């Protein structure tokens, strides 16, 4: 039973990195669409990534709840939460 908290922590950490990577790609795409360069792009990316990081934990908790409601476990749960979190970061519902 002592390893369960470690597993949950590792899963949460992994999902956090996945969400951050998805946010990086989304923010970079937005900066490209806005044709930002140099300091303007750096400033935009910093704010965009901070905003995405602030909303990721709430999105992740909602995805975990949805997975629990669907009674998903193991790889199916991880896959569902990963996709749900990525969709939430991209602004999909």
C-alpha positions, 0 to 999 in steps of 0.5 A, a space after each residue: 500500500 505504501 507504493 500506491 501514493 508513489 504511483 499516483 504521484 508519478 502519474 500526476 507528474 507525468 500528466 502535468 508534463 504532458 499538459 505542459 508540452 501540449 500547452 507549449 505546442 498550442 502557445 507556439 502555434 498561436 504565436 506563429 499565427 500572430 506572426 510574433 517574433 523576438 521579445 514580443 513572442 517571448 513575452 507572449 509565450 511566457 504569459 500563454 504558458 503560465 495561463 495554461 499551467 494555471 488551468 491545467 490542474 483544474 482540467 486534470 482533476 475534471 478528467 480524473 473525475 470523468 475517468 472515475 465516473 466511467 469506471 476506467 482503470 489502468 491503461 484505459 484510464 491513463 489514455 482517457 485522462 491524457 486525451 481529455 487533458 490535451 483536449 482541455 488545454 487545446 480548448 476543446 470540450 
